[in-house]
Amino acid sequence: MTARHIRVLLMTAAFAAGLVLCFGIVLIVTGRLSTPVAQQVAAIGGPFKLTDQNGKVVTDQDLKGHPFLVFFGFTNCPDVCPTALFEMSEILRALGPDADRMHALFITIDPERDTPAVIKDYLSSFDPHLVGLTGDPAAIAAVAKAYRVYSRKVPLDRGGYTMDHTAILYLMDKSGRFVSPFSLKRTTDAAAADLRRYM
């Protein structure tokens, strides 16, 4: 085989490999080929140890065996957080008795103000299945990092501050592995039916 033939074969092989790689990327981007589960597991979620609105310590291990929803926010949030918690409450009510087979968490990103007592009072306006979690700043920073949550304190003109933060509802499976962002932009019954698939 001549050197010219070898060069042609190498170029053909390189072109074919590039074509396969390009096709694979297109499939991933268009959603026809999902990324490996192991990568998703490593990307979002992880161990935590926080305190609920009743002063009880809650860890990620306490949630095992049930799917759960997680929303990060703060009690002084003017609109996004109460809207999300209201929609979560509506879904939990639509689940009826099945709501006991899952968990729904509200984790504060403002531990400076959101004590267990403050969170308990705040959540009294929503479905009783919702569990509010807080902790010291280091613990909150760690769980926010594990869930890839962005948060930043924003000073207000007249004093005080508000919080800028990620507003994603995370769906986790029975093993505590990330499934996907959970969409609230659909009917309550459709969202409840989706949750039942993971119970």
N, C-alpha and C positions, 0 to 999 in steps of 0.2 A: 504494500500500500504506500502510495507516494505521500510526501509531506503535504501536498495540496489537498489530497483526499482526507487526511487527518484533520487539517484545519477546517474543512467543510463539515466534517462530522462533529467536531467540537462546537462549531458555531451553531449547528442545528440543535445539538443537545442543550446548549445554553439558551437558545431561543425557546425551546420546548419547556425548560425549567422555568423561565421567566413567565411564559404563558400560563403555566399551572399556578404559579405564585399569584399572578395578577388575578386569575379567575377566583382563587380562594379568597383574596381580599375583597373582591366584588361581592361574593356570597356573604361574607361576614358583615360588610357595610349594609347590604340590603336586607339583612336579617334572615336570610335563607340558611345560613350556617351559624349556629351559636358558638360563642367562645367556650372553651373547656370549663366545666363546672369548677374544677380546682382553682382556676384563675378567679372566678367569681367569688368563691369562698374566701380566698385570700384577700379579696379587695374590700369587702364590707362586712363589719360585725366583729365580734370578739368578746373576750371575758370582761366583766365589769362587776363592781360591788358598790351599790348605791343605797339610798334610804328612801322609802316610799312616804306617802302623805300621812301615814299613821305611825311613822317612826320605826318601821320594820326594815331590816336589812334585806335587800333583794339582790341576787346575783344572776348572771346569765344561766347558771345551772338550774335555778328555780323555774326557768321557762321551758326547759327541755321536755319534749313529749307533746307540746302544743305549738301550733303556728302562732306567730305574733306580729303585730304591727308596731312600728316605732316612729314617733314624730318628735323632733327636737324643736323647742320653742321657749317662750317665757311668758309669765303671767301678765306682764305689762304690755304685751304685744297688742296693738290697737285693732288689727283686722285679720291678718293671715292666720294667726294661731287659733283664735276663737272660731273662725270659719272652718278650719281643718278639724278641730275637735268636735264641732257641731256635726259635721259630715260623718266623722268617725262614729259619733253617738247614734246617728240615724242608721248607719250600717249595722251596728251592734244590736239595735232594737229590731231591725229587719231579720237578723239571724235568729231571734227568739231564744229558745233553750240552747241552741247551738253556740251562742255567745259564751257559754260556760266552758266550751272546749277550746278556747283560744285566749290570748292575752292582747291587750292594747296598752301601749306605754306612751306617756308624755314625759320626755326627759328635758329638764330645763337647761338652757345654756346661760342662765343668769343666776348662778348659785348665791351670789352676793345678796340678792333680794328674795329669791324663791326658797324660803325655808319650808319644811314639811307642813307647818301650819298654814302658810300662805297658799301653798299648792292645794291643800285639802279644801280650803275655802273656795278657791278658784274652780276646782273640779266638781264642786257641789252643783254646778249649773249643767253638768254634762252626764252622760250615761255612767252608772255606778261601776261598770266593768273597767273603766279607764283607771290606770294606775299612774300616779305622778311620781317621778324620781328626781332626787337631787343628791348633792354630796359636796365635798369640799372642792375648791377650784381645780385641784390637780386631778381628782377623780373624774370631774366633768370634762376636763380637757382631754383626758385619756379616752373616754368613751366617745367623745365627739371625733377624735382622731381616728378611732377604730371604724367609725361609720362614715368617715370622709365628710364630716359636717364642717362647713365654714361658719364662723361666728366672729363678730367684732363689736366692741363697745363703741357707740357713736354719741359723743357729747351733744346736748341740746343747747340752744341759744340761751334759754332762760334757766340754765342749770340742770342738773340731773343727766340722765343718759337714756338711750334706747339701744336695742341690739339689732344689728344686721345679721341675718343668718340664712342658712340653707333651709328651704321649706319643702322637703321631700318626705313622703310617707313610705317607709321601708317595709316590705313584706319579707318575713323570715320564716323558714320552714320548721318542722318539729325538732330538727337537730340544731337549730340556731344558725342555719346557713342562709345567706341572702338569696332570695328568689328573684325579686325585681322591684322597681318603684311601683307602688300601688296607686293606680289612677282613681281619682275622685271625680273625674269628668265623665260621669255616666250615671245611669239611674241607680238608686239605692239597691234595688232588687238584683241588678246585674252585678254590682260590687259584692253583695252578700253571696250570690251564687258562686262567684269566683273564689271567695274565701273558703267556701265549703269544700272545694277541690283539694285543699291542703290539710283538711282535718283528719 
